[in-house]
Amino acid sequence: MHPGKIIILIGLMTALAGAALLWAPWLLSWFGHLPGDIRIDRDGFSFRFPVVSMLLASIVLTVLMNLFMRR
């Protein structure tokens, strides 16, 4: 696939994710709240590290990229 097409595809996917966050935030409300995601809330301090959510997103994106980038 031509590099220009890849950049356009990445831009479109980013725009779709932004639109989903803006107009349908419930679609991604699970992100960061899965079992295994690290959340520490204390007085004046908050730390979030979505380990499992990022792992799941990585697996899904890897499968999608392999399906669409096959020759």
N, CA, C, O and CB atoms as a CASP TS submission, in Angstrom:
PFRMAT TS
TARGET T0000
AUTHOR 0000-0000-0000
METHOD Language model
MODEL 1
PARENT N/A
ATOM      1  N   MET     1       0.846  -1.178   0.000  1.00  0.00           N
ATOM      2  CA  MET     1       0.000   0.000   0.000  1.00  0.00           C
ATOM      3  C   MET     1       0.889   1.237   0.000  1.00  0.00           C
ATOM      4  O   MET     1       1.915   1.273   0.678  1.00  0.00           O
ATOM      5  CB  MET     1      -0.961   0.000   1.220  1.00  0.00           C
ATOM      6  N   HIS     2       0.503   2.214  -0.737  1.00  0.00           N
ATOM      7  CA  HIS     2       1.260   3.457  -0.879  1.00  0.00           C
ATOM      8  C   HIS     2       1.266   4.219   0.455  1.00  0.00           C
ATOM      9  O   HIS     2       0.240   4.266   1.133  1.00  0.00           O
ATOM     10  CB  HIS     2       0.659   4.341  -2.013  1.00  0.00           C
ATOM     11  N   PRO     3       2.409   4.819   0.844  1.00  0.00           N
ATOM     12  CA  PRO     3       2.488   5.539   2.122  1.00  0.00           C
ATOM     13  C   PRO     3       1.454   6.654   2.265  1.00  0.00           C
ATOM     14  O   PRO     3       0.966   6.902   3.367  1.00  0.00           O
ATOM     15  CB  PRO     3       3.862   6.121   2.287  1.00  0.00           C
ATOM     16  N   GLY     4       1.119   7.317   1.185  1.00  0.00           N
ATOM     17  CA  GLY     4       0.106   8.365   1.242  1.00  0.00           C
ATOM     18  C   GLY     4      -1.260   7.815   1.627  1.00  0.00           C
ATOM     19  O   GLY     4      -1.999   8.451   2.379  1.00  0.00           O
ATOM     20  N   LYS     5      -1.596   6.640   1.115  1.00  0.00           N
ATOM     21  CA  LYS     5      -2.872   6.012   1.450  1.00  0.00           C
ATOM     22  C   LYS     5      -2.903   5.607   2.926  1.00  0.00           C
ATOM     23  O   LYS     5      -3.942   5.705   3.578  1.00  0.00           O
ATOM     24  CB  LYS     5      -3.120   4.783   0.551  1.00  0.00           C
ATOM     25  N   ILE     6      -1.778   5.158   3.441  1.00  0.00           N
ATOM     26  CA  ILE     6      -1.706   4.778   4.858  1.00  0.00           C
ATOM     27  C   ILE     6      -1.923   5.995   5.741  1.00  0.00           C
ATOM     28  O   ILE     6      -2.633   5.910   6.744  1.00  0.00           O
ATOM     29  CB  ILE     6      -0.347   4.122   5.182  1.00  0.00           C
ATOM     30  N   ILE     7      -1.331   7.116   5.391  1.00  0.00           N
ATOM     31  CA  ILE     7      -1.498   8.342   6.183  1.00  0.00           C
ATOM     32  C   ILE     7      -2.949   8.810   6.144  1.00  0.00           C
ATOM     33  O   ILE     7      -3.489   9.239   7.164  1.00  0.00           O
ATOM     34  CB  ILE     7      -0.565   9.458   5.662  1.00  0.00           C
ATOM     35  N   ILE     8      -3.582   8.730   4.976  1.00  0.00           N
ATOM     36  CA  ILE     8      -4.990   9.106   4.869  1.00  0.00           C
ATOM     37  C   ILE     8      -5.853   8.167   5.707  1.00  0.00           C
ATOM     38  O   ILE     8      -6.780   8.624   6.377  1.00  0.00           O
ATOM     39  CB  ILE     8      -5.447   9.086   3.395  1.00  0.00           C
ATOM     40  N   LEU     9      -5.572   6.874   5.684  1.00  0.00           N
ATOM     41  CA  LEU     9      -6.317   5.899   6.471  1.00  0.00           C
ATOM     42  C   LEU     9      -6.174   6.173   7.964  1.00  0.00           C
ATOM     43  O   LEU     9      -7.157   6.110   8.702  1.00  0.00           O
ATOM     44  CB  LEU     9      -5.845   4.484   6.148  1.00  0.00           C
ATOM     45  N   ILE    10      -4.965   6.474   8.412  1.00  0.00           N
ATOM     46  CA  ILE    10      -4.740   6.800   9.821  1.00  0.00           C
ATOM     47  C   ILE    10      -5.505   8.066  10.206  1.00  0.00           C
ATOM     48  O   ILE    10      -6.082   8.136  11.292  1.00  0.00           O
ATOM     49  CB  ILE    10      -3.232   6.979  10.101  1.00  0.00           C
ATOM     50  N   GLY    11      -5.511   9.058   9.328  1.00  0.00           N
ATOM     51  CA  GLY    11      -6.253  10.288   9.588  1.00  0.00           C
ATOM     52  C   GLY    11      -7.747  10.053   9.692  1.00  0.00           C
ATOM     53  O   GLY    11      -8.410  10.620  10.561  1.00  0.00           O
ATOM     54  N   LEU    12      -8.282   9.219   8.810  1.00  0.00           N
ATOM     55  CA  LEU    12      -9.709   8.910   8.857  1.00  0.00           C
ATOM     56  C   LEU    12     -10.076   8.148  10.127  1.00  0.00           C
ATOM     57  O   LEU    12     -11.116   8.413  10.731  1.00  0.00           O
ATOM     58  CB  LEU    12     -10.113   8.101   7.629  1.00  0.00           C
ATOM     59  N   MET    13      -9.235   7.207  10.532  1.00  0.00           N
ATOM     60  CA  MET    13      -9.497   6.461  11.759  1.00  0.00           C
ATOM     61  C   MET    13      -9.431   7.373  12.980  1.00  0.00           C
ATOM     62  O   MET    13     -10.224   7.222  13.910  1.00  0.00           O
ATOM     63  CB  MET    13      -8.499   5.311  11.907  1.00  0.00           C
ATOM     64  N   THR    14      -8.498   8.313  12.982  1.00  0.00           N
ATOM     65  CA  THR    14      -8.401   9.273  14.082  1.00  0.00           C
ATOM     66  C   THR    14      -9.634  10.175  14.124  1.00  0.00           C
ATOM     67  O   THR    14     -10.158  10.461  15.201  1.00  0.00           O
ATOM     68  CB  THR    14      -7.126  10.123  13.942  1.00  0.00           C
ATOM     69  N   ALA    15     -10.094  10.619  12.966  1.00  0.00           N
ATOM     70  CA  ALA    15     -11.291  11.455  12.902  1.00  0.00           C
ATOM     71  C   ALA    15     -12.523  10.690  13.382  1.00  0.00           C
ATOM     72  O   ALA    15     -13.361  11.252  14.087  1.00  0.00           O
ATOM     73  CB  ALA    15     -11.509  11.963  11.473  1.00  0.00           C
ATOM     74  N   LEU    16     -12.643   9.426  13.011  1.00  0.00           N
ATOM     75  CA  LEU    16     -13.772   8.616  13.469  1.00  0.00           C
ATOM     76  C   LEU    16     -13.731   8.401  14.971  1.00  0.00           C
ATOM     77  O   LEU    16     -14.767   8.460  15.633  1.00  0.00           O
ATOM     78  CB  LEU    16     -13.784   7.273  12.756  1.00  0.00           C
ATOM     79  N   ALA    17     -12.545   8.153  15.521  1.00  0.00           N
ATOM     80  CA  ALA    17     -12.423   7.989  16.972  1.00  0.00           C
ATOM     81  C   ALA    17     -12.773   9.287  17.690  1.00  0.00           C
ATOM     82  O   ALA    17     -13.423   9.258  18.735  1.00  0.00           O
ATOM     83  CB  ALA    17     -10.998   7.540  17.349  1.00  0.00           C
ATOM     84  N   GLY    18     -12.351  10.421  17.144  1.00  0.00           N
ATOM     85  CA  GLY    18     -12.695  11.711  17.725  1.00  0.00           C
ATOM     86  C   GLY    18     -14.181  11.988  17.678  1.00  0.00           C
ATOM     87  O   GLY    18     -14.750  12.504  18.640  1.00  0.00           O
ATOM     88  N   ALA    19     -14.819  11.647  16.563  1.00  0.00           N
ATOM     89  CA  ALA    19     -16.266  11.834  16.441  1.00  0.00           C
ATOM     90  C   ALA    19     -17.004  10.937  17.428  1.00  0.00           C
ATOM     91  O   ALA    19     -18.004  11.350  18.014  1.00  0.00           O
ATOM     92  CB  ALA    19     -16.732  11.542  15.001  1.00  0.00           C
ATOM     93  N   ALA    20     -16.517   9.712  17.615  1.00  0.00           N
ATOM     94  CA  ALA    20     -17.145   8.812  18.580  1.00  0.00           C
ATOM     95  C   ALA    20     -17.017   9.358  19.993  1.00  0.00           C
ATOM     96  O   ALA    20     -17.962   9.271  20.777  1.00  0.00           O
ATOM     97  CB  ALA    20     -16.521   7.416  18.496  1.00  0.00           C
ATOM     98  N   LEU    21     -15.876   9.913  20.325  1.00  0.00           N
ATOM     99  CA  LEU    21     -15.695  10.496  21.658  1.00  0.00           C
ATOM    100  C   LEU    21     -16.569  11.730  21.857  1.00  0.00           C
ATOM    101  O   LEU    21     -17.038  11.985  22.966  1.00  0.00           O
ATOM    102  CB  LEU    21     -14.230  10.860  21.881  1.00  0.00           C
ATOM    103  N   LEU    22     -16.788  12.490  20.800  1.00  0.00           N
ATOM    104  CA  LEU    22     -17.563  13.722  20.900  1.00  0.00           C
ATOM    105  C   LEU    22     -19.063  13.455  20.945  1.00  0.00           C
ATOM    106  O   LEU    22     -19.759  14.004  21.799  1.00  0.00           O
ATOM    107  CB  LEU    22     -17.241  14.633  19.735  1.00  0.00           C
ATOM    108  N   TRP    23     -19.573  12.619  20.039  1.00  0.00           N
ATOM    109  CA  TRP    23     -21.006  12.443  19.907  1.00  0.00           C
ATOM    110  C   TRP    23     -21.550  11.155  20.520  1.00  0.00           C
ATOM    111  O   TRP    23     -22.752  11.066  20.769  1.00  0.00           O
ATOM    112  CB  TRP    23     -21.364  12.485  18.481  1.00  0.00           C
ATOM    113  N   ALA    24     -20.722  10.178  20.766  1.00  0.00           N
ATOM    114  CA  ALA    24     -21.186   8.916  21.351  1.00  0.00           C
ATOM    115  C   ALA    24     -20.154   8.412  22.364  1.00  0.00           C
ATOM    116  O   ALA    24     -19.535   7.370  22.152  1.00  0.00           O
ATOM    117  CB  ALA    24     -21.434   7.845  20.239  1.00  0.00           C
ATOM    118  N   PRO    25     -19.968   9.150  23.468  1.00  0.00           N
ATOM    119  CA  PRO    25     -18.914   8.770  24.420  1.00  0.00           C
ATOM    120  C   PRO    25     -19.157   7.422  25.097  1.00  0.00           C
ATOM    121  O   PRO    25     -18.214   6.818  25.608  1.00  0.00           O
ATOM    122  CB  PRO    25     -18.783   9.833  25.476  1.00  0.00           C
ATOM    123  N   TRP    26     -20.403   6.937  25.111  1.00  0.00           N
ATOM    124  CA  TRP    26     -20.682   5.651  25.729  1.00  0.00           C
ATOM    125  C   TRP    26     -20.079   4.484  24.954  1.00  0.00           C
ATOM    126  O   TRP    26     -19.940   3.391  25.503  1.00  0.00           O
ATOM    127  CB  TRP    26     -22.168   5.460  25.856  1.00  0.00           C
ATOM    128  N   LEU    27     -19.717   4.694  23.688  1.00  0.00           N
ATOM    129  CA  LEU    27     -19.096   3.622  22.908  1.00  0.00           C
ATOM    130  C   LEU    27     -17.725   3.239  23.451  1.00  0.00           C
ATOM    131  O   LEU    27     -17.310   2.085  23.347  1.00  0.00           O
ATOM    132  CB  LEU    27     -18.971   4.040  21.453  1.00  0.00           C
ATOM    133  N   LEU    28     -17.032   4.199  24.024  1.00  0.00           N
ATOM    134  CA  LEU    28     -15.692   3.937  24.556  1.00  0.00           C
ATOM    135  C   LEU    28     -15.626   4.108  26.074  1.00  0.00           C
ATOM    136  O   LEU    28     -14.542   4.304  26.625  1.00  0.00           O
ATOM    137  CB  LEU    28     -14.681   4.862  23.894  1.00  0.00           C
ATOM    138  N   SER    29     -16.763   4.037  26.751  1.00  0.00           N
ATOM    139  CA  SER    29     -16.769   4.235  28.202  1.00  0.00           C
ATOM    140  C   SER    29     -16.112   3.072  28.939  1.00  0.00           C
ATOM    141  O   SER    29     -15.726   3.227  30.097  1.00  0.00           O
ATOM    142  CB  SER    29     -18.196   4.417  28.700  1.00  0.00           C
ATOM    143  N   TRP    30     -15.975   1.919  28.302  1.00  0.00           N
ATOM    144  CA  TRP    30     -15.332   0.763  28.924  1.00  0.00           C
ATOM    145  C   TRP    30     -13.821   0.929  29.015  1.00  0.00           C
ATOM    146  O   TRP    30     -13.166   0.292  29.840  1.00  0.00           O
ATOM    147  CB  TRP    30     -15.664  -0.497  28.149  1.00  0.00           C
ATOM    148  N   PHE    31     -13.270   1.793  28.155  1.00  0.00           N
ATOM    149  CA  PHE    31     -11.811   1.923  28.081  1.00  0.00           C
ATOM    150  C   PHE    31     -11.250   2.498  29.387  1.00  0.00           C
ATOM    151  O   PHE    31     -11.628   3.591  29.807  1.00  0.00           O
ATOM    152  CB  PHE    31     -11.409   2.821  26.888  1.00  0.00           C
ATOM    153  N   GLY    32     -10.354   1.753  30.014  1.00  0.00           N
ATOM    154  CA  GLY    32      -9.760   2.175  31.271  1.00  0.00           C
ATOM    155  C   GLY    32     -10.470   1.640  32.496  1.00  0.00           C
ATOM    156  O   GLY    32     -10.053   1.899  33.625  1.00  0.00           O
ATOM    157  N   HIS    33     -11.555   0.886  32.274  1.00  0.00           N
ATOM    158  CA  HIS    33     -12.333   0.362  33.393  1.00  0.00           C
ATOM    159  C   HIS    33     -12.394  -1.161  33.390  1.00  0.00           C
ATOM    160  O   HIS    33     -13.235  -1.741  34.077  1.00  0.00           O
ATOM    161  CB  HIS    33     -13.736   0.928  33.358  1.00  0.00           C
ATOM    162  N   LEU    34     -11.535  -1.809  32.643  1.00  0.00           N
ATOM    163  CA  LEU    34     -11.518  -3.266  32.611  1.00  0.00           C
ATOM    164  C   LEU    34     -10.767  -3.817  33.820  1.00  0.00           C
ATOM    165  O   LEU    34      -9.920  -3.128  34.389  1.00  0.00           O
ATOM    166  CB  LEU    34     -10.878  -3.770  31.306  1.00  0.00           C
ATOM    167  N   PRO    35     -11.073  -5.060  34.218  1.00  0.00           N
ATOM    168  CA  PRO    35     -10.293  -5.667  35.296  1.00  0.00           C
ATOM    169  C   PRO    35      -8.827  -5.780  34.865  1.00  0.00           C
ATOM    170  O   PRO    35      -8.531  -6.268  33.774  1.00  0.00           O
ATOM    171  CB  PRO    35     -10.866  -7.069  35.673  1.00  0.00           C
ATOM    172  N   GLY    36      -7.940  -5.340  35.702  1.00  0.00           N
ATOM    173  CA  GLY    36      -6.519  -5.351  35.375  1.00  0.00           C
ATOM    174  C   GLY    36      -5.970  -3.971  35.068  1.00  0.00           C
ATOM    175  O   GLY    36      -4.755  -3.775  35.071  1.00  0.00           O
ATOM    176  N   ASP    37      -6.848  -3.012  34.805  1.00  0.00           N
ATOM    177  CA  ASP    37      -6.411  -1.629  34.612  1.00  0.00           C
ATOM    178  C   ASP    37      -6.073  -1.028  35.976  1.00  0.00           C
ATOM    179  O   ASP    37      -6.818  -1.198  36.941  1.00  0.00           O
ATOM    180  CB  ASP    37      -7.513  -0.783  33.885  1.00  0.00           C
ATOM    181  N   ILE    38      -4.964  -0.337  36.043  1.00  0.00           N
ATOM    182  CA  ILE    38      -4.484   0.205  37.316  1.00  0.00           C
ATOM    183  C   ILE    38      -5.080   1.593  37.529  1.00  0.00           C
ATOM    184  O   ILE    38      -4.940   2.480  36.687  1.00  0.00           O
ATOM    185  CB  ILE    38      -2.927   0.264  37.349  1.00  0.00           C
ATOM    186  N   ARG    39      -5.751   1.765  38.674  1.00  0.00           N
ATOM    187  CA  ARG    39      -6.330   3.061  39.053  1.00  0.00           C
ATOM    188  C   ARG    39      -6.013   3.310  40.519  1.00  0.00           C
ATOM    189  O   ARG    39      -6.394   2.520  41.382  1.00  0.00           O
ATOM    190  CB  ARG    39      -7.884   3.099  38.799  1.00  0.00           C
ATOM    191  N   ILE    40      -5.327   4.388  40.797  1.00  0.00           N
ATOM    192  CA  ILE    40      -5.000   4.776  42.163  1.00  0.00           C
ATOM    193  C   ILE    40      -5.548   6.177  42.391  1.00  0.00           C
ATOM    194  O   ILE    40      -5.126   7.125  41.729  1.00  0.00           O
ATOM    195  CB  ILE    40      -3.453   4.719  42.425  1.00  0.00           C
ATOM    196  N   ASP    41      -6.485   6.313  43.323  1.00  0.00           N
ATOM    197  CA  ASP    41      -7.074   7.602  43.668  1.00  0.00           C
ATOM    198  C   ASP    41      -6.825   7.875  45.143  1.00  0.00           C
ATOM    199  O   ASP    41      -7.265   7.119  46.009  1.00  0.00           O
ATOM    200  CB  ASP    41      -8.596   7.629  43.347  1.00  0.00           C
ATOM    201  N   ARG    42      -6.123   8.950  45.416  1.00  0.00           N
ATOM    202  CA  ARG    42      -5.866   9.379  46.788  1.00  0.00           C
ATOM    203  C   ARG    42      -6.117  10.871  46.874  1.00  0.00           C
ATOM    204  O   ARG    42      -6.371  11.520  45.859  1.00  0.00           O
ATOM    205  CB  ARG    42      -4.413   9.030  47.236  1.00  0.00           C
ATOM    206  N   ASP    43      -6.047  11.417  48.072  1.00  0.00           N
ATOM    207  CA  ASP    43      -6.268  12.851  48.260  1.00  0.00           C
ATOM    208  C   ASP    43      -5.245  13.654  47.466  1.00  0.00           C
ATOM    209  O   ASP    43      -4.046  13.565  47.729  1.00  0.00           O
ATOM    210  CB  ASP    43      -6.194  13.221  49.755  1.00  0.00           C
ATOM    211  N   GLY    44      -5.701  14.420  46.518  1.00  0.00           N
ATOM    212  CA  GLY    44      -4.840  15.280  45.714  1.00  0.00           C
ATOM    213  C   GLY    44      -3.980  14.533  44.704  1.00  0.00           C
ATOM    214  O   GLY    44      -3.071  15.121  44.118  1.00  0.00           O
ATOM    215  N   PHE    45      -4.251  13.245  44.488  1.00  0.00           N
ATOM    216  CA  PHE    45      -3.432  12.456  43.567  1.00  0.00           C
ATOM    217  C   PHE    45      -4.306  11.437  42.854  1.00  0.00           C
ATOM    218  O   PHE    45      -5.122  10.761  43.480  1.00  0.00           O
ATOM    219  CB  PHE    45      -2.275  11.748  44.318  1.00  0.00           C
ATOM    220  N   SER    46      -4.132  11.332  41.559  1.00  0.00           N
ATOM    221  CA  SER    46      -4.854  10.350  40.769  1.00  0.00           C
ATOM    222  C   SER    46      -3.904   9.779  39.723  1.00  0.00           C
ATOM    223  O   SER    46      -3.214  10.528  39.031  1.00  0.00           O
ATOM    224  CB  SER    46      -6.113  10.979  40.102  1.00  0.00           C
ATOM    225  N   PHE    47      -3.869   8.443  39.605  1.00  0.00           N
ATOM    226  CA  PHE    47      -2.995   7.775  38.645  1.00  0.00           C
ATOM    227  C   PHE    47      -3.799   6.695  37.943  1.00  0.00           C
ATOM    228  O   PHE    47      -4.446   5.871  38.589  1.00  0.00           O
ATOM    229  CB  PHE    47      -1.732   7.171  39.343  1.00  0.00           C
ATOM    230  N   ARG    48      -3.758   6.703  36.625  1.00  0.00           N
ATOM    231  CA  ARG    48      -4.459   5.692  35.842  1.00  0.00           C
ATOM    232  C   ARG    48      -3.503   5.123  34.793  1.00  0.00           C
ATOM    233  O   ARG    48      -2.818   5.861  34.085  1.00  0.00           O
ATOM    234  CB  ARG    48      -5.733   6.291  35.169  1.00  0.00           C
ATOM    235  N   PHE    49      -3.476   3.794  34.713  1.00  0.00           N
ATOM    236  CA  PHE    49      -2.646   3.107  33.723  1.00  0.00           C
ATOM    237  C   PHE    49      -3.468   1.948  33.159  1.00  0.00           C
ATOM    238  O   PHE    49      -3.529   0.884  33.775  1.00  0.00           O
ATOM    239  CB  PHE    49      -1.288   2.596  34.354  1.00  0.00           C
ATOM    240  N   PRO    50      -4.108   2.138  31.986  1.00  0.00           N
ATOM    241  CA  PRO    50      -5.014   1.127  31.423  1.00  0.00           C
ATOM    242  C   PRO    50      -4.273  -0.021  30.728  1.00  0.00           C
ATOM    243  O   PRO    50      -4.268  -0.111  29.500  1.00  0.00           O
ATOM    244  CB  PRO    50      -5.961   1.785  30.435  1.00  0.00           C
ATOM    245  N   VAL    51      -3.656  -0.885  31.512  1.00  0.00           N
ATOM    246  CA  VAL    51      -2.840  -1.975  30.969  1.00  0.00           C
ATOM    247  C   VAL    51      -3.675  -2.909  30.096  1.00  0.00           C
ATOM    248  O   VAL    51      -3.347  -3.131  28.931  1.00  0.00           O
ATOM    249  CB  VAL    51      -2.184  -2.768  32.106  1.00  0.00           C
ATOM    250  N   VAL    52      -4.737  -3.447  30.650  1.00  0.00           N
ATOM    251  CA  VAL    52      -5.548  -4.431  29.926  1.00  0.00           C
ATOM    252  C   VAL    52      -6.275  -3.788  28.750  1.00  0.00           C
ATOM    253  O   VAL    52      -6.397  -4.397  27.687  1.00  0.00           O
ATOM    254  CB  VAL    52      -6.563  -5.089  30.873  1.00  0.00           C
ATOM    255  N   SER    53      -6.758  -2.562  28.934  1.00  0.00           N
ATOM    256  CA  SER    53      -7.442  -1.871  27.836  1.00  0.00           C
ATOM    257  C   SER    53      -6.491  -1.656  26.663  1.00  0.00           C
ATOM    258  O   SER    53      -6.872  -1.863  25.511  1.00  0.00           O
ATOM    259  CB  SER    53      -8.011  -0.519  28.315  1.00  0.00           C
ATOM    260  N   MET    54      -5.269  -1.247  26.942  1.00  0.00           N
ATOM    261  CA  MET    54      -4.292  -1.033  25.865  1.00  0.00           C
ATOM    262  C   MET    54      -3.897  -2.354  25.208  1.00  0.00           C
ATOM    263  O   MET    54      -3.686  -2.404  23.996  1.00  0.00           O
ATOM    264  CB  MET    54      -3.039  -0.324  26.411  1.00  0.00           C
ATOM    265  N   LEU    55      -3.797  -3.417  25.993  1.00  0.00           N
ATOM    266  CA  LEU    55      -3.477  -4.732  25.431  1.00  0.00           C
ATOM    267  C   LEU    55      -4.594  -5.189  24.492  1.00  0.00           C
ATOM    268  O   LEU    55      -4.326  -5.691  23.400  1.00  0.00           O
ATOM    269  CB  LEU    55      -3.261  -5.773  26.561  1.00  0.00           C
ATOM    270  N   LEU    56      -5.834  -5.016  24.917  1.00  0.00           N
ATOM    271  CA  LEU    56      -6.967  -5.385  24.077  1.00  0.00           C
ATOM    272  C   LEU    56      -7.015  -4.538  22.805  1.00  0.00           C
ATOM    273  O   LEU    56      -7.254  -5.066  21.719  1.00  0.00           O
ATOM    274  CB  LEU    56      -8.273  -5.236  24.857  1.00  0.00           C
ATOM    275  N   ALA    57      -6.790  -3.240  22.931  1.00  0.00           N
ATOM    276  CA  ALA    57      -6.773  -2.361  21.753  1.00  0.00           C
ATOM    277  C   ALA    57      -5.656  -2.759  20.800  1.00  0.00           C
ATOM    278  O   ALA    57      -5.844  -2.738  19.584  1.00  0.00           O
ATOM    279  CB  ALA    57      -6.605  -0.889  22.175  1.00  0.00           C
ATOM    280  N   SER    58      -4.505  -3.119  21.333  1.00  0.00           N
ATOM    281  CA  SER    58      -3.383  -3.543  20.497  1.00  0.00           C
ATOM    282  C   SER    58      -3.709  -4.818  19.723  1.00  0.00           C
ATOM    283  O   SER    58      -3.396  -4.933  18.538  1.00  0.00           O
ATOM    284  CB  SER    58      -2.139  -3.759  21.354  1.00  0.00           C
ATOM    285  N   ILE    59      -4.338  -5.768  20.402  1.00  0.00           N
ATOM    286  CA  ILE    59      -4.703  -7.021  19.733  1.00  0.00           C
ATOM    287  C   ILE    59      -5.717  -6.768  18.620  1.00  0.00           C
ATOM    288  O   ILE    59      -5.574  -7.293  17.516  1.00  0.00           O
ATOM    289  CB  ILE    59      -5.273  -8.028  20.749  1.00  0.00           C
ATOM    290  N   VAL    60      -6.740  -5.966  18.909  1.00  0.00           N
ATOM    291  CA  VAL    60      -7.768  -5.674  17.907  1.00  0.00           C
ATOM    292  C   VAL    60      -7.167  -4.945  16.708  1.00  0.00           C
ATOM    293  O   VAL    60      -7.455  -5.293  15.563  1.00  0.00           O
ATOM    294  CB  VAL    60      -8.899  -4.833  18.526  1.00  0.00           C
ATOM    295  N   LEU    61      -6.331  -3.933  16.966  1.00  0.00           N
ATOM    296  CA  LEU    61      -5.716  -3.196  15.864  1.00  0.00           C
ATOM    297  C   LEU    61      -4.760  -4.060  15.053  1.00  0.00           C
ATOM    298  O   LEU    61      -4.677  -3.909  13.834  1.00  0.00           O
ATOM    299  CB  LEU    61      -4.980  -1.987  16.397  1.00  0.00           C
ATOM    300  N   THR    62      -4.037  -4.964  15.712  1.00  0.00           N
ATOM    301  CA  THR    62      -3.138  -5.870  15.001  1.00  0.00           C
ATOM    302  C   THR    62      -3.918  -6.788  14.071  1.00  0.00           C
ATOM    303  O   THR    62      -3.520  -6.995  12.925  1.00  0.00           O
ATOM    304  CB  THR    62      -2.318  -6.699  15.993  1.00  0.00           C
ATOM    305  N   VAL    63      -5.022  -7.336  14.555  1.00  0.00           N
ATOM    306  CA  VAL    63      -5.847  -8.211  13.721  1.00  0.00           C
ATOM    307  C   VAL    63      -6.422  -7.434  12.538  1.00  0.00           C
ATOM    308  O   VAL    63      -6.394  -7.916  11.406  1.00  0.00           O
ATOM    309  CB  VAL    63      -6.987  -8.838  14.554  1.00  0.00           C
ATOM    310  N   LEU    64      -6.944  -6.226  12.797  1.00  0.00           N
ATOM    311  CA  LEU    64      -7.501  -5.415  11.709  1.00  0.00           C
ATOM    312  C   LEU    64      -6.443  -5.038  10.675  1.00  0.00           C
ATOM    313  O   LEU    64      -6.693  -5.110   9.472  1.00  0.00           O
ATOM    314  CB  LEU    64      -8.140  -4.153  12.272  1.00  0.00           C
ATOM    315  N   MET    65      -5.275  -4.641  11.139  1.00  0.00           N
ATOM    316  CA  MET    65      -4.201  -4.281  10.198  1.00  0.00           C
ATOM    317  C   MET    65      -3.785  -5.490   9.365  1.00  0.00           C
ATOM    318  O   MET    65      -3.525  -5.353   8.170  1.00  0.00           O
ATOM    319  CB  MET    65      -2.980  -3.716  10.958  1.00  0.00           C
ATOM    320  N   ASN    66      -3.717  -6.673   9.981  1.00  0.00           N
ATOM    321  CA  ASN    66      -3.348  -7.868   9.224  1.00  0.00           C
ATOM    322  C   ASN    66      -4.416  -8.237   8.203  1.00  0.00           C
ATOM    323  O   ASN    66      -4.094  -8.745   7.129  1.00  0.00           O
ATOM    324  CB  ASN    66      -3.110  -9.037  10.170  1.00  0.00           C
ATOM    325  N   LEU    67      -5.670  -7.990   8.523  1.00  0.00           N
ATOM    326  CA  LEU    67      -6.735  -8.300   7.579  1.00  0.00           C
ATOM    327  C   LEU    67      -6.737  -7.344   6.384  1.00  0.00           C
ATOM    328  O   LEU    67      -6.945  -7.765   5.246  1.00  0.00           O
ATOM    329  CB  LEU    67      -8.080  -8.254   8.283  1.00  0.00           C
ATOM    330  N   PHE    68      -6.504  -6.043   6.651  1.00  0.00           N
ATOM    331  CA  PHE    68      -6.581  -5.059   5.586  1.00  0.00           C
ATOM    332  C   PHE    68      -5.278  -4.871   4.822  1.00  0.00           C
ATOM    333  O   PHE    68      -5.308  -4.392   3.689  1.00  0.00           O
ATOM    334  CB  PHE    68      -7.007  -3.758   6.151  1.00  0.00           C
ATOM    335  N   MET    69      -4.155  -5.226   5.392  1.00  0.00           N
ATOM    336  CA  MET    69      -2.870  -5.005   4.735  1.00  0.00           C
ATOM    337  C   MET    69      -2.337  -6.231   4.009  1.00  0.00           C
ATOM    338  O   MET    69      -1.217  -6.202   3.499  1.00  0.00           O
ATOM    339  CB  MET    69      -1.866  -4.556   5.740  1.00  0.00           C
ATOM    340  N   ARG    70      -3.104  -7.292   3.953  1.00  0.00           N
ATOM    341  CA  ARG    70      -2.656  -8.489   3.242  1.00  0.00           C
ATOM    342  C   ARG    70      -2.560  -8.203   1.758  1.00  0.00           C
ATOM    343  O   ARG    70      -3.327  -7.412   1.210  1.00  0.00           O
ATOM    344  CB  ARG    70      -3.607  -9.673   3.499  1.00  0.00           C
ATOM    345  N   ARG    71      -1.611  -8.853   1.121  1.00  0.00           N
ATOM    346  CA  ARG    71      -1.445  -8.668  -0.333  1.00  0.00           C
ATOM    347  C   ARG    71      -1.955  -9.852  -1.080  1.00  0.00           C
ATOM    348  O   ARG    71      -1.900  -9.878  -2.309  1.00  0.00           O
ATOM    349  CB  ARG    71       0.009  -8.427  -0.697  1.00  0.00           C
TER
END
